[in-house]
Amino acid sequence: MIGRKIRQIHVILLTLLVTLLVIATGCATRITLSSFVPAEHDMSAYRAIIIDPVAPYRFSLSNEPPRRVEDFSSMAPVQVYTGHQLSSGRSAAATITRSLTEMLVESPFISVITLSDPDVHSSSVARVQTRIDTIDVDEYIFARKSGEAYTFHLRQRVGITLSYHIIAVESDSEVYRGSVRRINERTYDLDTDTSQVIFAPSLTPLLEEMAVDAATIIAERIVPQRVTTRVALLKPDTDSHIQFEEAYVYATEAKMRAAYDTFALLWREQQDPRAGYNAALIAESIGLRTTALSLMEKVVENGSVSRAQRQLERMSQTAARHEEAELQIYGSQ
């Protein structure tokens, strides 16, 4: 009798704890799933990379931005001078070299070496050669009518195009090539009351920002990337077994192995599809991908959890991409 009372109190307290947790978070407990996605370029044969410095970009006389910004309204009471600086192309090149080097140095899958490295001519060494093909600068003034008056604005639109080549050092042959194009623009209100001459904001910071974006894209094409997503577990309901509530509390407290063991036990002993669904997701979160897929397939066969099919498709795609990425990271050994 006393044991039964203690059990009832335990159930009541556990249910209360779950309820409070759900109220506090406002939604179901979410867990983090982590996996790798393969790089566009399979570099499994090249474990060391040399990064060639990017040459500064220089405008030709035919495409040098005009010193004075064109007034499309033909009635602006101010003169605006370009935000382009002679140092912008040099700064963009240096930013690409530095950013790409930093990103690849941080990767645990490859080594960044220099030409002075004793293993520079090894068959596992490749070099990345990047160049700035074009920088496009478009600046102009335009007007908007506000009542009976006009306001004047400056628009700066900038584009940068890079091409890159990955060369196997030993054979001096091209392995991969690609290009990256980034475009950005910004608009400023012109103060026409205080000055007749305005110098546009420098384009160098904008170009540097775009250079970092471009370098990031190149790095992601070379190195497999870790990605994460958040998925919601099924919450306990009024019909849930006490073990379901225990497992849910474990998950809420980030005790994932205990949560998985408890949900999996409930699935095996009671064939509770909701417990099987949660067990599959938690198995995926702790790296048991084969177990996770097998569990979710059985839950789908049960047919009681409508979202299980969608999760199974996601898990299958994620597992395939992760396996491909691991081959790029570790090779076929």
N, C-alpha and C positions, 0 to 999 in steps of 0.2 A: 504494500500500500504506500509506504513512504517512498520506495523507489519509483513508483508510478507518479507520485506527486512531484518528485524532483525532476523526473523526465518532462512532465507537463510544464513546470516552471522553466526548464531549459528551452523547451520549444517556444514558449511565450517570449522569453528574453531574446532568443535568436531571431524570431520574427520581428520583434520590435527593433532590433539592431539593423536588420536589413531594411526595414521601412524607413528608419531614420537616415540611413545612408542614401537611399533612393531620393528621399525628400531633399537632403542636403545637396546632392549633385543635380537634381532636377531631371535626371535621365538614367538609363541603364548604365551599368559599369562598362567602360570601354577598355579594351586591351590593345597594346601596341604590337603590330606584326612587322617584322623586319626581314628584308631579303635583298638580294643583289639583282640588278638588271645588267645584261651584257652590254659591252661597249659596241659602238658601230664598227670599229676596227678591232679585229682580233689580234692582240699583241702578245699572245701566249709564247710566241717564238722569240720575242724580244724583251728581255728582262732588264735591260739598261737603255737609257735614252740620253742622247745629247741634244740640248736645245740651242739652236743657233740664234744669236741675237737678231732681232728684227731691225732692218735698216730703216732709218727715218724717212718719212714720206715728204716729198717735195712737190709742191704744185708747179705745173708748167706755166709758162706765160699765158697760155690760152685758157687755162681754167683757174687761174688765181682769182680768189674772190675780190670783187671791186672794193676799193677803200671806202667808198661812200655807199650806203645802203639805198637801194632803189625804193622810191615812193610810189606805190601802186595807186594811191589815192590822188596823186598829183596836186595835193593841196595842204600837205602837212606843214605847219609853221616852224618846223625844226629840221635840222640836218642831223642824221644819225650815221656814225662811222662804225665800220665793221668790228665784230668781236673776234674775228680771225687774227691769230698771231703767228708770226713766223716760226715760233717754237712749238706750235700745236702738233705738227706732224712728228716732230722729234719726241715730244712728250708721249704721244699715243704709242709710238713704237716701243719706247722704253717701258711703258705700262704693260704692253702685251708680253714682252719678254719676262718681266718681273712676275706678272700674275701667273703666266703659264708655268714658269719654273716653280713658284711657290705651291701651286696646286698639285703638280706632279711629284714634288719632293714629299708632300704630305701623304701621298698614296703608299700604302704598305706593299703594293704588288710589284712595283718597279723601282729601279734605282736611277737617279739622275746623275750622270757622270760628265766629265769634261774630256777634251781632246788629250789632256796629259795623263789620263788614267791608263795604267798598264794593260788593261783588258779592252782598250778602245777598238781593236780590230777583231774582237770576238764575233762569232756568228750570231750571238744573242744581243748585239748592239744595233740600235737604229738611231737616226737623228731626225729631228723635227725642224724643218725649214719653213718659216712663215714670212710672208711679205704683205705689206699693205698695197693693194692694187689701186684703190681709189678712196679719196675723201671728198665728199660732195658737200658744199656749203651753199645754202640758199637763205638769204636774209632779205626781208622786205617790210615796208611800212604799209599798213592798210587802215581804213577808217570805218567807224560805225556811227550811224546817225542816232543821236539821243535827243529826242524832241526836236528842237530847232537847231541844235548844235551838233558838232561832231567830236568824237573821241578818236585818238590815234594810238595805234598799237604796233609793236615790233614782233615779228615772227622769225624765229631762227630754226631752220630745219637742217639737220646734219645727217649724213650717211657715211658709213665706212664699210669697205669690202676687203676681206682678207682671203688669201689663198694659202694653203699649206701642203707640204709634201713630206711624207715619211719615207726615209731612205734607209735601206739595209746597208750598214757601213761596210761589211766584208765584201759584198758583191757590188756595192755602189749602184744598186738598182732601186727603183721606186716600188714601194710596197702599197702605199695608199696615198690618195690625194683628196682634197676637199676644199670647200670655200665656206665663208661665213659672211653674212650681210646683216648689219645692224643699222636701224634708222631711229632717230629721235627728234623731237621738236619741242619748243617751248615758246610761250607768248608773253610779252610784257606790255603793260600799259605805259604809254609815254607821257611824261609830265611836260606839257608844252607851255606852261606858265612861267617856269623859273629859268629856262635857258633855251637858247636858239640852237645850241650844239650839244649833242648827246653821244657818248661813246657806248656802244652796245656791250652787254656783259660778255666777258671772255668765253670763247667756245672751248678752251682747253679743258676745263673740268668736265664738260659734257662729253668731249671726245675720250677722255680718260675713263669715264664711266662706261662708255660703249666698248672701249678696248678691253676692260675687265670682263664684260659680258661675252665678248667674242672669244677671249682666252678661255673662259669657263666652258663654252660650247666645245672648243677643240679638246680640252682636257677630258670632258665627258665622253667624247667620241673615242678616246684612247683608253680610258680606264673604266672598268665596271663600277657602277655606282650603287651605294646602299640606299634603299628607299624604305620608308615606313608608312604605315597606314593604321588607322584606328577603326576597330570594329566593336559593335555592342554585343554583349552577352545577353541571352534571354534571362529576364528577371524571374524571381520566384513568384508564383501566384498562389491563390487560396488552396489549390490542390497539390502544391509542391510537397514532396517528401522532405523530411527533416534534413536528410543528407544533401539535398539540392540547396537548401538554405545555408548549410554549413560550407559547402563548396563555393557558393556565391560570396559569402563573407571572406573566405580565403582569397578569392580573386580580387575583391575590393581592397583587401589589405596587401595586394601584390605578392601573395604567397602562391605563386603559380603552380609549382609542382604539387603542393597539397591540394589545390583546386582541381588540377587535372586528375590526380589519383581518385579523388572523391567523386567527381562527375563520371569518370570512366567506370568506377565500381558500380555506381547507380545504373549506368547504362547496361552493364553486363548482367547485373542481378535483377533489375526491374524492367529492362528494355524501355527506359524513359527516353523518348526521342529528343526532348529538350535538353536533358543531361548529355546525351550523345552529341548534340549540336555544340554545346558549350565545351565539351571535352575536346572536340575536333579543333575548335578555334584556339583553345589554350595549348593543345599539342603543337599547333603550328607556331604559336608565339614562343615556345621553348625549343624550337628546332626539330621537333619530331614530325617532319613533313610527310613521310610515307604513312605513318600512323594516322596523321590528321586526315589525309586523303581517304584512307580506308574507312575511317570512322564516318566521315561526311558522306561517303557513298552509301553506307548502310542507313544513315539517317534519311537520305533522299529516297532510298528504297522503301523505308517505312511510310513516307508520304505525309507525315503529320506536321512537319515544319515547312511552311511555304517558302521561307527564304533560304532553305538549305540548298536548293538547286543553284541559285545565284552564287552562293558562297562556294559551292563545289567548282563551278566554272572559273571563278576568280582564283581559287586555290590551285587548280590545274594549270592555269596560265602562269601564275606566279612561280610554281614549282618548275615548270619548263624553262622559264627565263632564268631562274636561279641556277638551275643545272648548267645551262649554257654559260652563264657568268662564271661559275666555278671552273669550268673547263678553260676559260680564258685566264683565270687567276692561277690555277694549279697545273694546267696542262692535262694531258691524258694519263699521267702516271697515277 
